[in-house]
């Protein structure tokens, strides 16, 4: 007699869920999130089980680690966005003075001019990075491999600095 597939999944779930949940709770340090993420792990198992049933433990560990790190990355991105928003909408800062507004506008115009002097790919890479995109997302947008994004951004930043230095007269 063959065990039905749903019964096998139920057995695996009850056997491995406590370990998966405990590891996720230790990784993300949030009990409620660990519950949700553990469900995601088992949903992936149900939809796309490993080819080798003997490697189930390793498969679960790899998937739970990936899901946990994705969650942490998302939370870090949300915190950075929230910090930026709080900085922008801080009630303490009040409206800028006329002089500050003019200087800020001049700075923005300078940066736009410097960016316009860069090659298209460098400009796009810098704009995407400072808009909060990850290296993987930038690579996808630019149609390049992820490993080269760090080098590309470093070179683009160097070129931008050169543009800025060349726009101001040298004083001796």
KOLLUMVEX-640309 format. One record per atom (N, C-alpha, C, O): residue number from 1; residue in one letter; atom name; x, y, z. Coordinates in steps of 0.05 Angstrom, whole numbers, plus 5000, padded with zeros to 4 digits. Layout:
REM residues N
pos,code,site,u,v,w
NUM,A,CA,X,Y,Z
...
//
This chain:
REM residues 172
pos,code,site,u,v,w
1,X,N,5017,4976,5000
1,X,CA,5000,5000,5000
1,X,C,5018,5025,5000
1,X,O,5036,5027,5016
2,X,N,5012,5043,4982
2,X,CA,5028,5068,4980
2,X,C,5015,5090,4996
2,X,O,4991,5093,4997
3,X,N,5032,5105,5010
3,X,CA,5022,5127,5027
3,X,C,5015,5150,5008
3,X,O,5030,5158,4991
4,X,N,4991,5162,5013
4,X,CA,4983,5185,4996
4,X,C,5002,5208,5000
4,X,O,5014,5212,5021
5,X,N,5005,5224,4978
5,X,CA,5024,5246,4978
5,X,C,5018,5266,5001
5,X,O,5036,5276,5014
6,X,N,4993,5273,5005
6,X,CA,4985,5292,5026
6,X,C,4993,5282,5054
6,X,O,5000,5297,5071
7,X,N,4991,5256,5058
7,X,CA,4998,5244,5083
7,X,C,5028,5245,5088
7,X,O,5037,5250,5110
8,X,N,5043,5241,5066
8,X,CA,5073,5243,5068
8,X,C,5080,5272,5075
8,X,O,5098,5277,5092
9,X,N,5068,5291,5062
9,X,CA,5074,5319,5068
9,X,C,5067,5326,5097
9,X,O,5082,5339,5111
10,X,N,5045,5316,5106
10,X,CA,5036,5321,5134
10,X,C,5057,5310,5154
10,X,O,5063,5323,5174
11,X,N,5067,5286,5148
11,X,CA,5087,5274,5165
11,X,C,5113,5290,5165
11,X,O,5124,5296,5187
12,X,N,5122,5298,5142
12,X,CA,5146,5315,5140
12,X,C,5142,5341,5154
12,X,O,5159,5351,5168
13,X,N,5118,5353,5150
13,X,CA,5113,5379,5163
13,X,C,5115,5377,5194
13,X,O,5129,5393,5206
14,X,N,5101,5357,5205
14,X,CA,5101,5355,5234
14,X,C,5129,5347,5245
14,X,O,5136,5354,5268
15,X,N,5144,5333,5229
15,X,CA,5171,5325,5238
15,X,C,5190,5349,5237
15,X,O,5207,5352,5255
16,X,N,5189,5365,5216
16,X,CA,5210,5385,5212
16,X,C,5202,5414,5220
16,X,O,5219,5431,5223
17,X,N,5176,5419,5222
17,X,CA,5167,5447,5228
17,X,C,5180,5459,5253
17,X,O,5189,5482,5251
18,X,N,5181,5445,5276
18,X,CA,5193,5457,5299
18,X,C,5222,5466,5295
18,X,O,5230,5487,5305
19,X,N,5237,5450,5281
19,X,CA,5266,5457,5276
19,X,C,5267,5481,5258
19,X,O,5283,5499,5262
20,X,N,5252,5480,5236
20,X,CA,5252,5502,5217
20,X,C,5244,5528,5230
20,X,O,5257,5549,5227
21,X,N,5223,5528,5246
21,X,CA,5213,5551,5259
21,X,C,5233,5562,5280
21,X,O,5237,5586,5282
22,X,N,5246,5544,5294
22,X,CA,5266,5552,5314
22,X,C,5290,5565,5301
22,X,O,5300,5586,5310
23,X,N,5299,5554,5279
23,X,CA,5322,5566,5264
23,X,C,5314,5593,5253
23,X,O,5331,5612,5254
24,X,N,5290,5596,5243
24,X,CA,5282,5622,5232
24,X,C,5279,5642,5254
24,X,O,5286,5666,5251
25,X,N,5268,5634,5277
25,X,CA,5266,5652,5300
25,X,C,5293,5662,5309
25,X,O,5296,5686,5316
26,X,N,5313,5644,5309
26,X,CA,5340,5652,5317
26,X,C,5352,5671,5296
26,X,O,5367,5690,5303
27,X,N,5346,5667,5271
27,X,CA,5357,5683,5250
27,X,C,5344,5711,5248
27,X,O,5359,5731,5247
28,X,N,5318,5713,5249
28,X,CA,5304,5739,5245
28,X,C,5298,5752,5272
28,X,O,5291,5776,5272
29,X,N,5300,5738,5294
29,X,CA,5294,5749,5320
29,X,C,5267,5761,5323
29,X,O,5263,5783,5335
30,X,N,5247,5748,5311
30,X,CA,5219,5757,5312
30,X,C,5202,5732,5311
30,X,O,5201,5719,5290
31,X,N,5188,5726,5333
31,X,CA,5173,5701,5334
31,X,C,5150,5700,5314
31,X,O,5146,5680,5300
32,X,N,5135,5722,5311
32,X,CA,5113,5723,5292
32,X,C,5122,5720,5263
32,X,O,5111,5705,5248
33,X,N,5144,5734,5257
33,X,CA,5155,5732,5230
33,X,C,5165,5703,5225
33,X,O,5162,5693,5203
34,X,N,5177,5691,5245
34,X,CA,5187,5663,5242
34,X,C,5164,5644,5235
34,X,O,5168,5626,5219
35,X,N,5141,5648,5248
35,X,CA,5118,5631,5241
35,X,C,5110,5634,5212
35,X,O,5106,5615,5198
36,X,N,5108,5659,5202
36,X,CA,5101,5665,5175
36,X,C,5122,5654,5155
36,X,O,5115,5642,5135
37,X,N,5147,5658,5162
37,X,CA,5169,5649,5144
37,X,C,5170,5618,5143
37,X,O,5176,5607,5122
38,X,N,5165,5605,5166
38,X,CA,5165,5576,5166
38,X,C,5143,5565,5148
38,X,O,5146,5545,5134
39,X,N,5120,5579,5148
39,X,CA,5098,5571,5130
39,X,C,5107,5574,5101
39,X,O,5100,5557,5084
40,X,N,5122,5595,5095
40,X,CA,5132,5599,5068
40,X,C,5151,5576,5060
40,X,O,5150,5567,5037
41,X,N,5168,5568,5079
41,X,CA,5186,5546,5073
41,X,C,5170,5521,5065
41,X,O,5177,5507,5046
42,X,N,5150,5514,5081
42,X,CA,5135,5490,5075
42,X,C,5116,5493,5051
42,X,O,5110,5473,5038
43,X,N,5108,5517,5045
43,X,CA,5093,5522,5020
43,X,C,5111,5516,4996
43,X,O,5102,5504,4977
44,X,N,5136,5525,4997
44,X,CA,5155,5519,4976
44,X,C,5160,5489,4974
44,X,O,5163,5478,4952
45,X,N,5162,5476,4997
45,X,CA,5166,5447,4997
45,X,C,5142,5433,4983
45,X,O,5146,5415,4967
46,X,N,5118,5442,4989
46,X,CA,5095,5430,4978
46,X,C,5093,5434,4948
46,X,O,5087,5416,4933
47,X,N,5100,5458,4939
47,X,CA,5098,5465,4911
47,X,C,5121,5454,4894
47,X,O,5118,5446,4871
48,X,N,5145,5453,4906
48,X,CA,5169,5445,4891
48,X,C,5187,5429,4909
48,X,O,5208,5439,4918
49,X,N,5181,5404,4914
49,X,CA,5198,5387,4933
49,X,C,5225,5382,4920
49,X,O,5228,5383,4896
50,X,N,5244,5375,4937
50,X,CA,5271,5369,4927
50,X,C,5270,5343,4910
50,X,O,5253,5326,4914
51,X,N,5289,5341,4892
51,X,CA,5290,5317,4874
51,X,C,5297,5292,4890
51,X,O,5288,5271,4885
52,X,N,5315,5296,4910
52,X,CA,5324,5274,4926
52,X,C,5312,5275,4954
52,X,O,5319,5293,4970
53,X,N,5293,5257,4960
53,X,CA,5280,5258,4987
53,X,C,5300,5254,5010
53,X,O,5294,5263,5032
54,X,N,5323,5242,5005
54,X,CA,5343,5238,5026
54,X,C,5356,5265,5033
54,X,O,5368,5267,5054
55,X,N,5355,5284,5016
55,X,CA,5367,5310,5020
55,X,C,5348,5331,5031
55,X,O,5352,5355,5030
56,X,N,5326,5321,5042
56,X,CA,5305,5340,5052
56,X,C,5314,5359,5073
56,X,O,5308,5383,5072
57,X,N,5330,5349,5092
57,X,CA,5340,5366,5114
57,X,C,5357,5389,5103
57,X,O,5354,5412,5111
58,X,N,5375,5383,5085
58,X,CA,5393,5403,5073
58,X,C,5376,5423,5056
58,X,O,5381,5447,5056
59,X,N,5357,5412,5041
59,X,CA,5339,5429,5025
59,X,C,5324,5449,5043
59,X,O,5323,5472,5037
60,X,N,5312,5439,5064
60,X,CA,5298,5456,5082
60,X,C,5316,5478,5094
60,X,O,5308,5501,5096
61,X,N,5340,5470,5102
61,X,CA,5358,5489,5114
61,X,C,5366,5511,5094
61,X,O,5367,5534,5100
62,X,N,5371,5503,5069
62,X,CA,5379,5522,5048
62,X,C,5356,5541,5043
62,X,O,5360,5566,5041
63,X,N,5331,5531,5041
63,X,CA,5308,5547,5035
63,X,C,5302,5566,5059
63,X,O,5296,5589,5055
64,X,N,5303,5556,5083
64,X,CA,5297,5573,5106
64,X,C,5317,5595,5109
64,X,O,5310,5617,5117
65,X,N,5342,5589,5103
65,X,CA,5363,5609,5105
65,X,C,5358,5631,5084
65,X,O,5360,5655,5090
66,X,N,5352,5623,5059
66,X,CA,5347,5642,5038
66,X,C,5323,5660,5045
66,X,O,5324,5684,5042
67,X,N,5301,5647,5054
67,X,CA,5277,5662,5062
67,X,C,5283,5681,5085
67,X,O,5274,5704,5085
68,X,N,5298,5671,5104
68,X,CA,5305,5688,5128
68,X,C,5321,5712,5120
68,X,O,5316,5735,5129
69,X,N,5341,5708,5103
69,X,CA,5358,5731,5094
69,X,C,5343,5750,5076
69,X,O,5347,5774,5078
70,X,N,5325,5740,5059
70,X,CA,5308,5757,5043
70,X,C,5291,5775,5061
70,X,O,5287,5799,5056
71,X,N,5280,5763,5082
71,X,CA,5264,5778,5101
71,X,C,5280,5800,5115
71,X,O,5271,5823,5118
72,X,N,5304,5793,5124
72,X,CA,5321,5813,5137
72,X,C,5329,5835,5118
72,X,O,5330,5858,5126
73,X,N,5335,5829,5093
73,X,CA,5341,5849,5073
73,X,C,5318,5868,5069
73,X,O,5321,5892,5068
74,X,N,5294,5857,5067
74,X,CA,5270,5873,5063
74,X,C,5265,5891,5087
74,X,O,5259,5915,5084
75,X,N,5269,5881,5111
75,X,CA,5265,5897,5135
75,X,C,5286,5920,5137
75,X,O,5280,5942,5145
76,X,N,5311,5914,5129
76,X,CA,5332,5935,5129
76,X,C,5325,5956,5109
76,X,O,5328,5980,5115
77,X,N,5315,5948,5086
77,X,CA,5307,5968,5065
77,X,C,5284,5985,5076
77,X,O,5284,6009,5071
78,X,N,5265,5973,5089
78,X,CA,5242,5988,5100
78,X,C,5251,6007,5121
78,X,O,5242,6030,5123
79,X,N,5271,5999,5138
79,X,CA,5281,6017,5159
79,X,C,5295,6041,5147
79,X,O,5292,6064,5156
80,X,N,5312,6036,5126
80,X,CA,5326,6058,5112
80,X,C,5306,6077,5100
80,X,O,5309,6102,5102
81,X,N,5285,6067,5087
81,X,CA,5265,6084,5075
81,X,C,5250,6100,5097
81,X,O,5245,6124,5093
82,X,N,5244,6087,5119
82,X,CA,5230,6101,5140
82,X,C,5248,6123,5152
82,X,O,5239,6145,5158
83,X,N,5274,6117,5155
83,X,CA,5293,6137,5165
83,X,C,5294,6161,5146
83,X,O,5295,6184,5155
84,X,N,5295,6155,5120
84,X,CA,5296,6177,5101
84,X,C,5271,6194,5102
84,X,O,5272,6218,5101
85,X,N,5248,6181,5105
85,X,CA,5223,6195,5106
85,X,C,5221,6212,5132
85,X,O,5212,6235,5131
86,X,N,5230,6201,5154
86,X,CA,5230,6216,5179
86,X,C,5249,6241,5177
86,X,O,5242,6262,5187
87,X,N,5271,6237,5164
87,X,CA,5290,6259,5160
87,X,C,5277,6281,5143
87,X,O,5280,6304,5149
88,X,N,5264,6273,5121
88,X,CA,5251,6292,5103
88,X,C,5228,6307,5116
88,X,O,5224,6331,5112
89,X,N,5213,6292,5132
89,X,CA,5188,6304,5143
89,X,C,5191,6311,5173
89,X,O,5171,6313,5187
90,X,N,5215,6314,5181
90,X,CA,5220,6321,5209
90,X,C,5207,6348,5216
90,X,O,5212,6368,5202
91,X,N,5191,6349,5237
91,X,CA,5178,6373,5245
91,X,C,5198,6393,5257
91,X,O,5193,6417,5258
92,X,N,5220,6382,5268
92,X,CA,5239,6400,5281
92,X,C,5254,6418,5262
92,X,O,5262,6440,5269
93,X,N,5259,6408,5238
93,X,CA,5275,6423,5219
93,X,C,5262,6448,5209
93,X,O,5275,6468,5204
94,X,N,5236,6448,5206
94,X,CA,5222,6471,5196
94,X,C,5229,6477,5167
94,X,O,5245,6463,5156
95,X,N,5216,6497,5155
95,X,CA,5222,6503,5127
95,X,C,5250,6515,5125
95,X,O,5259,6530,5143
96,X,N,5264,6510,5103
96,X,CA,5290,6521,5099
96,X,C,5288,6552,5094
96,X,O,5269,6561,5083
97,X,N,5309,6566,5102
97,X,CA,5310,6594,5097
97,X,C,5314,6598,5067
97,X,O,5320,6580,5052
98,X,N,5310,6623,5057
98,X,CA,5313,6629,5029
98,X,C,5341,6622,5019
98,X,O,5344,6612,4997
99,X,N,5361,6629,5035
99,X,CA,5388,6624,5027
99,X,C,5394,6594,5025
99,X,O,5407,6585,5006
100,X,N,5384,6578,5045
100,X,CA,5387,6549,5044
100,X,C,5374,6537,5019
100,X,O,5384,6519,5007
101,X,N,5350,6547,5013
101,X,CA,5335,6537,4989
101,X,C,5351,6542,4964
101,X,O,5352,6525,4946
102,X,N,5362,6566,4961
102,X,CA,5377,6573,4937
102,X,C,5402,6556,4935
102,X,O,5408,6546,4913
103,X,N,5416,6553,4957
103,X,CA,5441,6536,4957
103,X,C,5434,6507,4950
103,X,O,5449,6494,4935
104,X,N,5412,6497,4961
104,X,CA,5404,6470,4956
104,X,C,5398,6466,4926
104,X,O,5406,6446,4914
105,X,N,5384,6485,4915
105,X,CA,5377,6484,4886
105,X,C,5402,6485,4869
105,X,O,5404,6470,4849
106,X,N,5421,6502,4876
106,X,CA,5446,6503,4861
106,X,C,5461,6477,4863
106,X,O,5472,6467,4843
107,X,N,5462,6465,4887
107,X,CA,5475,6439,4890
107,X,C,5462,6418,4873
107,X,O,5476,6402,4860
108,X,N,5435,6417,4872
108,X,CA,5421,6398,4856
108,X,C,5427,6402,4826
108,X,O,5431,6382,4811
109,X,N,5428,6426,4818
109,X,CA,5434,6432,4790
109,X,C,5463,6423,4783
109,X,O,5467,6412,4761
110,X,N,5482,6428,4801
110,X,CA,5509,6419,4797
110,X,C,5510,6388,4793
110,X,O,5523,6378,4775
111,X,N,5497,6374,4811
111,X,CA,5497,6345,4810
111,X,C,5484,6335,4784
111,X,O,5495,6317,4772
112,X,N,5462,6347,4776
112,X,CA,5449,6340,4751
112,X,C,5469,6344,4727
112,X,O,5471,6327,4709
113,X,N,5483,6366,4728
113,X,CA,5502,6372,4706
113,X,C,5524,6351,4706
113,X,O,5531,6342,4685
114,X,N,5534,6345,4729
114,X,CA,5556,6325,4731
114,X,C,5546,6297,4721
114,X,O,5560,6283,4707
115,X,N,5521,6290,4730
115,X,CA,5510,6265,4721
115,X,C,5506,6264,4691
115,X,O,5510,6243,4678
116,X,N,5498,6287,4679
116,X,CA,5494,6288,4650
116,X,C,5520,6284,4635
116,X,O,5520,6275,4612
117,X,N,5542,6289,4648
117,X,CA,5568,6286,4635
117,X,C,5578,6257,4636
117,X,O,5599,6251,4624
118,X,N,5564,6239,4650
118,X,CA,5572,6211,4652
118,X,C,5560,6195,4629
118,X,O,5540,6203,4617
119,X,N,5573,6172,4622
119,X,CA,5560,6154,4603
119,X,C,5533,6144,4614
119,X,O,5529,6143,4638
120,X,N,5515,6138,4596
120,X,CA,5487,6130,4604
120,X,C,5486,6108,4625
120,X,O,5472,6110,4644
121,X,N,5502,6087,4621
121,X,CA,5501,6064,4639
121,X,C,5511,6072,4667
121,X,O,5499,6064,4687
122,X,N,5532,6089,4669
122,X,CA,5542,6098,4695
122,X,C,5521,6115,4709
122,X,O,5516,6112,4733
123,X,N,5508,6133,4694
123,X,CA,5488,6150,4705
123,X,C,5464,6134,4716
123,X,O,5455,6139,4738
124,X,N,5455,6115,4700
124,X,CA,5433,6098,4709
124,X,C,5440,6082,4733
124,X,O,5424,6079,4752
125,X,N,5464,6071,4733
125,X,CA,5473,6055,4756
125,X,C,5473,6071,4782
125,X,O,5463,6062,4803
126,X,N,5484,6096,4781
126,X,CA,5484,6113,4804
126,X,C,5456,6121,4813
126,X,O,5450,6121,4837
127,X,N,5440,6128,4794
127,X,CA,5412,6136,4801
127,X,C,5397,6113,4814
127,X,O,5382,6117,4833
128,X,N,5400,6089,4803
128,X,CA,5386,6066,4814
128,X,C,5396,6060,4842
128,X,O,5381,6054,4861
129,X,N,5423,6061,4846
129,X,CA,5434,6055,4872
129,X,C,5425,6075,4894
129,X,O,5418,6067,4916
130,X,N,5425,6100,4887
130,X,CA,5417,6120,4906
130,X,C,5387,6123,4909
130,X,O,5377,6139,4924
131,X,N,5372,6108,4893
131,X,CA,5343,6106,4896
131,X,C,5336,6082,4913
131,X,O,5312,6077,4917
132,X,N,5356,6067,4922
132,X,CA,5351,6045,4941
132,X,C,5350,6018,4928
132,X,O,5343,5998,4942
133,X,N,5357,6015,4903
133,X,CA,5357,5989,4890
133,X,C,5381,5973,4899
133,X,O,5402,5983,4905
134,X,N,5377,5946,4900
134,X,CA,5398,5928,4908
134,X,C,5416,5923,4883
134,X,O,5409,5930,4861
135,X,N,5439,5911,4888
135,X,CA,5458,5905,4866
135,X,C,5444,5887,4846
135,X,O,5447,5891,4821
136,X,N,5429,5867,4855
136,X,CA,5415,5849,4837
136,X,C,5395,5863,4820
136,X,O,5393,5858,4796
137,X,N,5380,5881,4833
137,X,CA,5360,5896,4818
137,X,C,5373,5915,4797
137,X,O,5363,5918,4775
138,X,N,5395,5927,4804
138,X,CA,5410,5944,4786
138,X,C,5420,5928,4762
138,X,O,5417,5936,4739
139,X,N,5431,5904,4768
139,X,CA,5441,5887,4747
139,X,C,5419,5879,4728
139,X,O,5422,5879,4703
140,X,N,5395,5874,4738
140,X,CA,5373,5866,4722
140,X,C,5364,5890,4704
140,X,O,5359,5886,4680
141,X,N,5363,5914,4715
141,X,CA,5355,5937,4700
141,X,C,5375,5944,4678
141,X,O,5367,5952,4656
142,X,N,5401,5940,4684
142,X,CA,5422,5948,4664
142,X,C,5429,5925,4645
142,X,O,5443,5929,4626
143,X,N,5419,5901,4651
143,X,CA,5425,5878,4634
143,X,C,5454,5868,4636
143,X,O,5466,5860,4616
144,X,N,5465,5870,4661
144,X,CA,5493,5860,4665
144,X,C,5492,5839,4687
144,X,O,5472,5836,4701
145,X,N,5514,5825,4691
145,X,CA,5516,5805,4712
145,X,C,5519,5819,4739
145,X,O,5532,5840,4742
146,X,N,5506,5808,4760
146,X,CA,5507,5819,4787
146,X,C,5535,5824,4798
146,X,O,5540,5845,4811
147,X,N,5554,5806,4794
147,X,CA,5581,5810,4806
147,X,C,5595,5835,4796
147,X,O,5613,5845,4810
148,X,N,5588,5846,4773
148,X,CA,5603,5869,4763
148,X,C,5591,5896,4772
148,X,O,5603,5917,4767
149,X,N,5569,5895,4786
149,X,CA,5555,5920,4794
149,X,C,5572,5935,4814
149,X,O,5573,5960,4811
150,X,N,5585,5923,4832
150,X,CA,5602,5937,4851
150,X,C,5624,5952,4837
150,X,O,5629,5976,4844
151,X,N,5637,5940,4819
151,X,CA,5658,5953,4803
151,X,C,5647,5975,4786
151,X,O,5658,5997,4785
152,X,N,5624,5970,4774
152,X,CA,5611,5991,4757
152,X,C,5604,6015,4774
152,X,O,5609,6038,4765
153,X,N,5593,6011,4797
153,X,CA,5585,6034,4815
153,X,C,5610,6049,4825
153,X,O,5610,6073,4826
154,X,N,5631,6034,4831
154,X,CA,5656,6046,4841
154,X,C,5668,6064,4819
154,X,O,5676,6087,4824
155,X,N,5669,6054,4794
155,X,CA,5680,6070,4772
155,X,C,5662,6094,4766
155,X,O,5672,6116,4760
156,X,N,5635,6090,4767
156,X,CA,5617,6112,4761
156,X,C,5620,6134,4782
156,X,O,5619,6158,4776
157,X,N,5623,6126,4808
157,X,CA,5627,6145,4829
157,X,C,5653,6161,4825
157,X,O,5653,6185,4829
158,X,N,5674,6147,4817
158,X,CA,5699,6160,4812
158,X,C,5696,6180,4789
158,X,O,5706,6203,4791
159,X,N,5682,6172,4768
159,X,CA,5678,6190,4745
159,X,C,5662,6215,4754
159,X,O,5667,6237,4745
160,X,N,5642,6211,4771
160,X,CA,5625,6233,4781
160,X,C,5642,6252,4797
160,X,O,5639,6276,4795
161,X,N,5660,6241,4814
161,X,CA,5678,6258,4830
161,X,C,5696,6274,4811
161,X,O,5701,6298,4816
162,X,N,5706,6261,4790
162,X,CA,5723,6275,4771
162,X,C,5707,6298,4757
162,X,O,5718,6320,4754
163,X,N,5682,6293,4750
163,X,CA,5665,6314,4739
163,X,C,5663,6338,4758
163,X,O,5665,6361,4750
164,X,N,5659,6332,4783
164,X,CA,5656,6353,4803
164,X,C,5681,6368,4807
164,X,O,5681,6393,4808
165,X,N,5704,6354,4808
165,X,CA,5730,6368,4812
165,X,C,5737,6385,4787
165,X,O,5749,6407,4790
166,X,N,5730,6376,4763
166,X,CA,5736,6390,4739
166,X,C,5718,6415,4736
166,X,O,5725,6433,4720
167,X,N,5696,6416,4749
167,X,CA,5678,6439,4746
167,X,C,5685,6462,4763
167,X,O,5676,6485,4759
168,X,N,5703,6458,4783
168,X,CA,5712,6480,4800
168,X,C,5740,6488,4793
168,X,O,5757,6470,4789
169,X,N,5745,6514,4790
169,X,CA,5772,6522,4783
169,X,C,5792,6515,4805
169,X,O,5786,6517,4829
170,X,N,5816,6507,4797
170,X,CA,5837,6500,4815
170,X,C,5850,6526,4826
170,X,O,5855,6544,4811
171,X,N,5854,6527,4852
171,X,CA,5867,6550,4865
171,X,C,5894,6542,4874
171,X,O,5898,6521,4886
172,X,N,5914,6558,4868
172,X,CA,5942,6552,4876
172,X,C,5951,6571,4897
172,X,O,5974,6570,4906
//
